[in-house]
Amino acid sequence: MTGLNETYLVSTDWLAKHLGSPGLAIVDASWHLPATGRNGAEEFLAQHIPHAVHFDIDAIADTTTNLPHMLPDAIAFSAAVRKLGIGDGMKIVVYDSVGLFSAPRVWWTFRVFGVRDVVILDGGLPKWLAENRPVEDGPARPQSRHFTPRIDHRLIASTIDMLAASNSGAAQIVDARSVARFQGDEIEPRPGLRSGHIPRSRNLPWAELVQDGRLRPPAELEAAFAKAGVNTAKPVLTTCGSGVSASILSFALANAGHDIAPVYDGSWSEWGQASNRPVAIGPA
């Protein structure tokens, strides 16, 4: 893959040259689905890119809801990232241990809270390791910095927004879950959720946008969205199971030269548990 969109992606070469630079924050965003049996925080302690800190999306979250890793409020977010040593004016490089899975969620979260200079490491930790670049172990020991949150509400889609889009079609809803989950052929992994999808949604499984842990080139991203019946020139809202892989869709659209699509934070974890919200089954 060549020609990285440097607004959103940086290479391992670039990061290696800038390790230890003042004003650079490296964030390990590794998170795994419960069924994998993996733990991002434990893996961080075993090995991580030098100077990195671990961003736990389950801990830096709204703890007043039963929904998984929902966005925290501005005060809680600011307090958490200050402790991680991330402050105003820093360039943030996010990566994960899969290559490209949970990093876009943390990228989107920083964008929501007003950070503009935040990028993802192309290929993530797997590419870094494959190139025999340095790693370290143990806990991070960052120095606290001042962080000022400035929430960009345009990047967050609410249930009301999703209902409006489902009813009117004014914005396209794109679901990043697997075909089987989207069509209602599989029982949802989280208890108490109905199967199916938001009516009028399109389905684009996130894995179709990634190859060998790296985001596909812009032309291939455009083709994938078109195949799913999505007109990338028109407004898009993204959704998934719990707001993680929906962020991959949003990140892909940005890399293809489009606006960052709002992410439905609650996603199917919210929509699927409410009996008063319409559900469709079968293909889009």
C-alpha distance (Angstrom), angle and dihedral (degrees) to the residues before:
residue distance angle dihedral
M1 . . .
T2 3.79 . .
G3 3.76 137.7 .
L4 3.81 99.1 48.6
N5 3.78 116.0 -157.0
E6 3.81 93.3 -119.1
T7 3.80 91.2 -163.6
Y8 3.79 87.3 73.5
L9 3.83 109.1 11.2
V10 3.81 134.8 48.4
S11 3.78 128.4 -169.7
T12 3.78 127.5 -118.4
D13 3.82 87.3 -116.0
W14 3.79 90.3 57.6
L15 3.80 93.1 49.0
A16 3.80 93.1 46.2
K17 3.80 89.8 54.5
H18 3.80 92.5 49.4
L19 3.82 101.1 42.3
G20 3.79 109.1 136.1
S21 3.79 94.5 14.2
P22 3.82 115.4 149.6
G23 3.77 112.0 -105.1
L24 3.82 94.7 24.7
A25 3.80 119.3 120.0
I26 3.81 118.9 -168.9
V27 3.79 113.8 -160.2
D28 3.79 125.5 -165.6
A29 3.80 103.7 -152.4
S30 3.79 96.5 178.5
W31 3.79 113.8 155.7
H32 3.78 129.4 155.7
L33 3.78 136.2 -159.4
P34 3.83 111.3 -101.9
A35 3.82 91.8 -115.9
T36 3.82 91.1 64.3
G37 3.79 92.8 64.4
R38 3.80 89.7 -138.4
N39 3.80 126.0 129.6
G40 3.79 119.7 -152.5
A41 3.79 95.3 -158.6
E42 3.81 93.0 51.4
E43 3.79 91.5 47.2
F44 3.80 89.5 51.1
L45 3.79 90.4 56.5
A46 3.80 89.8 51.3
Q47 3.80 95.1 50.8
H48 3.78 139.4 -16.8
I49 3.78 140.7 155.6
P50 3.82 110.4 -78.1
H51 3.82 115.0 -87.9
A52 3.82 92.1 13.1
V53 3.79 125.2 139.5
H54 3.79 125.3 -155.5
F55 3.81 120.1 -115.4
D56 3.82 108.9 -158.3
I57 3.81 108.5 -159.2
D58 3.80 90.9 -163.7
A59 3.81 92.5 54.6
I60 3.82 99.5 38.4
A61 3.77 91.5 57.9
D62 3.79 145.7 95.1
T63 3.80 103.7 -70.6
T64 3.81 94.6 -173.3
T65 3.81 95.0 74.9
N66 3.79 134.6 66.9
L67 3.80 89.5 -134.7
P68 3.83 115.7 103.9
H69 3.84 121.6 -102.4
M70 3.79 96.7 -21.2
L71 3.80 116.5 176.3
P72 3.82 112.9 -80.1
D73 3.78 120.9 -131.9
A74 3.79 119.6 -91.9
I75 3.80 94.9 -98.4
A76 3.81 94.3 51.5
F77 3.79 92.5 44.8
S78 3.78 93.0 49.1
A79 3.81 92.1 49.4
A80 3.79 92.0 49.3
V81 3.79 98.1 49.0
R82 3.81 92.3 43.5
K83 3.81 87.3 59.7
L84 3.80 88.0 50.4
G85 3.79 89.0 57.7
I86 3.79 94.5 -111.4
G87 3.78 114.2 139.2
D88 3.77 144.1 165.7
G89 3.79 116.7 -58.6
M90 3.80 96.7 18.5
K91 3.79 124.7 132.1
I92 3.79 109.6 -125.1
V93 3.81 123.7 -152.0
V94 3.81 114.2 -168.7
Y95 3.80 126.1 -165.1
D96 3.79 139.6 162.9
S97 3.79 136.9 -152.6
V98 3.81 95.2 -113.0
G99 3.78 96.4 55.8
L100 3.78 99.4 -112.6
F101 3.79 118.5 4.5
S102 3.80 117.9 92.1
A103 3.81 97.8 16.2
P104 3.83 93.1 81.6
R105 3.80 90.0 56.5
V106 3.81 90.8 57.4
W107 3.81 91.0 41.2
W108 3.82 89.1 54.0
T109 3.81 91.2 45.9
F110 3.80 92.1 55.7
R111 3.80 89.3 47.2
V112 3.81 89.6 52.0
F113 3.79 90.0 54.4
G114 3.78 92.8 51.7
V115 3.81 104.8 -93.6
R116 3.79 111.7 140.4
D117 3.80 101.3 173.3
V118 3.79 97.2 66.9
V119 3.80 122.9 122.1
I120 3.80 139.5 170.6
L121 3.80 125.0 -119.3
D122 3.80 108.5 -115.3
G123 3.80 108.2 -119.1
G124 3.78 93.0 4.3
L125 3.79 123.2 -142.4
P126 3.85 95.3 -24.5
K127 3.81 91.9 60.8
W128 3.81 91.1 43.0
L129 3.81 91.0 53.0
A130 3.81 93.4 43.4
E131 3.80 88.2 58.3
N132 3.83 91.1 52.5
R133 3.78 92.9 -118.5
P134 3.82 120.6 162.5
V135 3.78 124.7 -80.8
E136 3.78 134.5 178.4
D137 3.78 135.0 -158.8
G138 3.78 138.0 -143.8
P139 3.80 131.1 54.2
A140 3.78 123.2 -37.8
R141 3.80 117.6 -111.7
P142 3.79 104.5 -159.9
Q143 3.77 125.6 175.5
S144 3.80 113.1 -119.9
R145 3.81 116.2 -108.1
H146 3.79 136.2 -176.7
F147 3.81 116.8 -95.5
T148 3.80 124.6 -174.5
P149 3.82 114.0 -159.2
R150 3.80 118.3 -146.2
I151 3.79 108.3 -178.8
D152 3.79 117.1 -141.2
H153 3.79 102.0 -156.2
R154 3.80 91.0 -175.1
L155 3.81 89.5 76.9
I156 3.82 95.2 56.7
A157 3.80 122.8 79.1
S158 3.80 116.4 -157.2
T159 3.79 129.8 -156.6
I160 3.80 87.7 -101.5
D161 3.80 89.9 54.7
M162 3.80 91.1 50.4
L163 3.81 92.6 48.3
A164 3.78 90.6 50.4
A165 3.81 92.3 49.0
S166 3.80 91.7 46.4
N167 3.79 91.7 50.8
S168 3.79 100.0 41.4
G169 3.79 106.8 22.8
A170 3.81 88.8 -136.2
A171 3.81 88.2 134.5
Q172 3.80 125.7 29.4
I173 3.80 117.0 -119.3
V174 3.80 113.8 -145.5
D175 3.81 119.7 -169.3
A176 3.83 118.6 -154.9
R177 3.82 96.8 -163.1
S178 3.80 124.0 109.8
V179 3.79 119.9 -79.9
A180 3.82 91.7 -110.0
R181 3.80 93.3 53.6
F182 3.79 93.0 42.9
Q183 3.81 92.5 51.8
G184 3.79 92.8 45.0
D185 3.80 94.4 -114.9
E186 3.82 92.2 125.3
I187 3.79 130.9 54.1
E188 3.79 110.1 -113.7
P189 3.83 114.0 -104.5
R190 3.80 92.1 -130.3
P191 3.83 113.0 74.2
G192 3.79 119.2 -113.8
L193 3.79 97.8 26.3
R194 3.78 124.3 124.8
S195 3.79 117.8 -129.8
G196 3.78 124.3 -114.8
H197 3.78 135.7 50.2
I198 3.79 144.4 -81.6
P199 3.81 108.0 -76.8
R200 3.81 114.4 -100.9
S201 3.82 92.0 22.7
R202 3.77 125.9 139.7
N203 3.79 121.5 -140.9
L204 3.80 123.6 -131.1
P205 3.82 111.5 160.0
W206 3.79 108.0 -141.2
A207 3.80 93.4 -129.3
E208 3.81 89.7 68.1
L209 3.81 88.7 67.2
V210 3.80 95.0 52.7
Q211 3.79 131.0 66.5
D212 3.80 122.4 -173.4
G213 3.80 90.8 -15.5
R214 3.80 93.9 -52.3
L215 3.78 131.9 104.6
R216 3.79 112.4 -105.9
P217 3.83 119.2 -113.7
P218 3.83 117.4 -84.6
A219 3.82 94.7 -102.9
E220 3.80 90.8 54.6
L221 3.80 91.2 46.4
E222 3.79 90.2 52.7
A223 3.79 90.3 49.5
A224 3.81 92.1 50.5
F225 3.80 92.6 51.6
A226 3.81 91.3 46.3
K227 3.82 91.3 50.0
A228 3.81 88.3 53.3
G229 3.80 89.7 54.3
V230 3.80 95.5 -106.5
N231 3.80 121.3 142.0
T232 3.81 102.4 -149.0
A233 3.80 90.9 -163.1
K234 3.81 89.3 68.1
P235 3.84 130.2 65.3
V236 3.80 116.7 -73.2
L237 3.81 132.4 -165.7
T238 3.81 117.4 -165.5
T239 3.79 129.5 -147.4
C240 3.81 139.6 166.7
G241 3.81 136.0 153.8
S242 3.79 100.5 -53.0
G243 3.80 108.3 -10.5
V244 3.81 98.9 -85.2
S245 3.80 105.4 98.8
A246 3.82 90.3 32.6
S247 3.79 84.7 68.4
I248 3.82 89.0 58.7
L249 3.81 88.9 59.9
S250 3.79 90.7 49.3
F251 3.80 91.2 48.1
A252 3.80 91.3 48.5
L253 3.80 92.1 52.2
A254 3.80 90.5 51.0
N255 3.80 91.2 50.0
A256 3.79 90.0 51.1
G257 3.80 89.1 57.6
H258 3.78 100.9 -96.5
D259 3.79 133.1 118.4
I260 3.80 117.3 -78.1
A261 3.79 102.7 -95.4
P262 3.81 118.0 -129.5
V263 3.81 112.4 -106.8
Y264 3.79 121.1 -137.0
D265 3.80 97.1 -128.1
G266 3.80 96.9 -162.1
S267 3.81 92.7 42.2
W268 3.81 117.4 167.1
S269 3.81 91.9 -24.0
E270 3.80 86.5 68.9
W271 3.79 102.1 30.3
G272 3.79 96.6 43.7
Q273 3.81 96.0 53.5
A274 3.83 96.0 55.2
S275 3.80 114.1 85.6
N276 3.81 92.0 -160.4
R277 3.82 94.1 63.3
P278 3.80 118.6 88.1
V279 3.80 119.3 -111.7
A280 3.79 128.9 -164.0
I281 3.80 127.4 -161.3
G282 3.76 131.6 -161.2
P283 3.81 129.1 37.4
A284 3.80 122.5 -22.5
